[in-house]
Amino acid sequence: MVLLHGKLVVVGDMTVGKTAICHVAGNEATAYPKTYNCTNLADLVLKQIRVPDSDDTVEFFLFDSSGNSVYLDALRDVWVTMDMYCIVYDVTNRSSFKNCAMWLEQLSQSRGDHNIFGVLVGNKIDKENHRVVSTQEGKQLATSRKMGFFECSAKDNKGIGEIFKYLASEFVTRYRTRIRTLEKMARDNY
């Protein structure tokens, strides 16, 4: 059994639903936020996920980052120690999808470490009649950037759990790989 702590940075344009996703995840969907204030800089939400088919648990420190560009310089200081990221876009807003590349670049500049991983999340699938970004477009972007891909509705609590189960599983897998690598290095040096 392993208990790991991981810093998950959640980014994306304003009003794509980052705060709603974090709130629903952190509160086990007991209450969807009908109203909330725009996030200033970053809010912290804690969430524990048991890795499917194991006794391992990951405690996420979710940093819900503001989508306001005014805070970018300060956010880079928050992002520098991230273990993983979640880039969110609104499936009814093409501009928020196009800006995902910019968010990925901002995260890369902050961390400068290619060992981190992340997911691309299309939110607001409950508004299917207003969709302008297809599932295929999201999958293509995620695949080209070597990210996991998910679609969800924070409003209806659809797909949220799958995102965090994936991130937890991947985080534990990477941890175990690092441990094996270090053990091998130790054996080889003796």
C-alpha distance (Angstrom), angle and dihedral (degrees) to the residues before:
residue distance angle dihedral
M1 . . .
V2 3.80 . .
L3 3.79 129.8 .
L4 3.78 110.9 -162.3
H5 3.78 129.7 -178.2
G6 3.78 116.2 -145.4
K7 3.77 132.5 -176.8
L8 3.80 109.8 -136.7
V9 3.79 116.9 -169.5
V10 3.81 115.5 -155.7
V11 3.82 114.7 -159.2
G12 3.77 140.3 167.0
D13 3.77 141.8 114.2
M14 3.78 122.3 -50.2
T15 3.83 116.0 -77.9
V16 3.82 97.0 15.8
G17 3.81 91.0 118.7
K18 3.80 104.3 -99.9
T19 3.79 93.0 138.7
A20 3.80 92.2 45.1
I21 3.82 91.5 51.7
C22 3.82 91.5 48.8
H23 3.80 92.0 45.5
V24 3.81 94.4 48.7
A25 3.82 91.5 45.5
G26 3.79 93.8 46.5
N27 3.79 94.7 46.8
E28 3.80 98.3 42.6
A29 3.82 87.0 -114.9
T30 3.78 93.3 -69.1
A31 3.78 90.1 135.7
Y32 3.78 130.9 17.0
P33 3.81 109.5 -150.8
K34 3.81 106.0 -111.4
T35 3.79 90.1 -175.5
Y36 3.75 131.9 10.4
N37 3.76 139.4 157.1
C38 3.77 123.2 -101.4
T39 3.78 111.3 -92.7
N40 3.79 113.9 -102.9
L41 3.80 110.4 -149.9
A42 3.85 100.1 -39.0
D43 3.79 139.1 -27.5
L44 3.79 123.8 -152.3
V45 3.81 123.9 -133.2
L46 3.82 124.6 176.2
K47 3.79 121.6 -144.1
Q48 3.80 130.8 171.6
I49 3.79 119.1 -154.4
R50 3.78 125.4 -173.6
V51 3.78 109.3 -141.4
P52 3.81 109.4 -116.6
D53 3.82 115.2 -103.9
S54 3.82 93.6 10.4
D55 3.78 143.9 73.9
D56 3.80 91.4 -118.5
T57 3.79 121.9 116.1
V58 3.78 132.1 -165.8
E59 3.77 120.3 -156.9
F60 3.78 107.1 -153.9
F61 3.75 122.2 -151.4
L62 3.80 97.4 -157.4
F63 3.78 113.0 -157.6
D64 3.79 105.8 -160.9
S65 3.81 100.4 -157.0
S66 3.76 124.0 -153.5
G67 3.79 115.1 -109.1
N68 3.79 89.8 -146.0
S69 3.82 110.8 110.5
V70 3.82 89.8 -144.6
Y71 3.82 87.7 78.3
L72 3.82 98.8 47.3
D73 3.80 96.9 104.7
A74 3.80 92.7 49.7
L75 3.81 92.2 43.3
R76 3.80 91.3 57.6
D77 3.81 87.5 66.1
V78 3.83 89.6 53.8
W79 3.80 92.8 46.0
V80 3.81 97.8 49.5
T81 3.82 92.9 85.9
M82 3.81 98.1 41.7
D83 3.79 121.0 134.8
M84 3.80 96.1 -164.1
Y85 3.77 141.1 -4.5
C86 3.78 142.3 -141.8
I87 3.80 118.8 -153.8
V88 3.81 111.8 -161.2
Y89 3.79 128.7 -162.6
D90 3.79 132.9 175.0
V91 3.83 112.7 -114.7
T92 3.83 88.2 -146.0
N93 3.82 93.8 54.5
R94 3.81 118.0 66.3
S95 3.80 92.7 -172.0
S96 3.82 91.1 59.7
F97 3.81 88.5 52.8
K98 3.80 93.5 48.7
N99 3.80 89.8 50.4
C100 3.82 92.2 58.8
A101 3.81 89.4 87.6
M102 3.81 89.3 55.0
W103 3.82 91.1 50.0
L104 3.78 91.0 50.2
E105 3.80 90.2 50.4
Q106 3.81 91.1 49.8
L107 3.81 90.6 51.3
S108 3.79 92.0 47.3
Q109 3.79 91.9 50.9
S110 3.80 90.6 50.1
R111 3.77 97.9 48.1
G112 3.78 102.9 26.7
D113 3.80 88.6 -166.9
H114 3.76 120.8 115.6
N115 3.80 93.4 -161.0
I116 3.78 92.7 80.7
F117 3.76 119.2 93.5
G118 3.74 137.4 -163.9
V119 3.74 152.5 171.7
L120 3.77 136.6 -112.5
V121 3.80 112.8 -137.1
G122 3.79 127.4 -166.0
N123 3.82 107.3 -157.3
K124 3.82 132.6 -166.2
I125 3.81 98.3 46.0
D126 3.80 85.5 152.7
K127 3.84 84.8 78.5
E128 3.82 94.0 62.9
N129 3.82 92.4 147.8
H130 3.81 89.4 61.2
R131 3.83 97.7 43.0
V132 3.81 115.4 135.5
V133 3.83 99.3 165.1
S134 3.80 113.6 66.9
T135 3.78 124.1 -140.7
Q136 3.80 88.2 -118.4
E137 3.82 92.0 57.0
G138 3.80 90.3 51.9
K139 3.80 92.3 48.0
Q140 3.80 91.4 49.1
L141 3.80 93.2 51.8
A142 3.81 92.3 46.3
T143 3.81 92.5 48.0
S144 3.80 92.5 48.2
R145 3.82 90.0 52.4
K146 3.84 95.0 40.8
M147 3.79 93.6 -116.8
G148 3.77 132.0 136.8
F149 3.80 114.4 -107.2
F150 3.78 130.5 -141.6
E151 3.76 139.3 161.5
C152 3.77 122.0 -152.7
S153 3.76 148.5 161.6
A154 3.78 113.9 -133.0
K155 3.80 87.8 -172.5
D156 3.82 93.1 58.3
N157 3.84 95.6 28.6
K158 3.79 91.5 -122.3
G159 3.78 118.9 152.4
I160 3.81 96.4 -2.2
G161 3.81 96.0 111.5
E162 3.80 92.6 50.2
I163 3.80 91.4 57.4
F164 3.78 93.3 55.6
K165 3.80 95.0 41.4
Y166 3.80 89.1 54.3
L167 3.81 92.9 47.9
A168 3.81 92.0 47.2
S169 3.82 92.9 48.8
E170 3.79 92.6 47.2
F171 3.81 92.0 46.8
V172 3.82 92.5 52.4
T173 3.82 91.7 44.8
R174 3.80 91.0 52.9
Y175 3.80 90.7 46.1
R176 3.80 91.9 52.7
T177 3.81 90.9 47.3
R178 3.82 90.3 53.3
I179 3.81 90.7 49.1
R180 3.82 91.6 51.5
T181 3.80 90.4 48.2
L182 3.81 91.8 51.1
E183 3.81 92.1 46.2
K184 3.80 90.2 51.1
M185 3.80 91.0 49.0
A186 3.81 89.9 50.7
R187 3.82 92.0 49.9
D188 3.80 92.2 46.6
N189 3.80 91.7 51.7
Y190 3.80 94.7 53.5
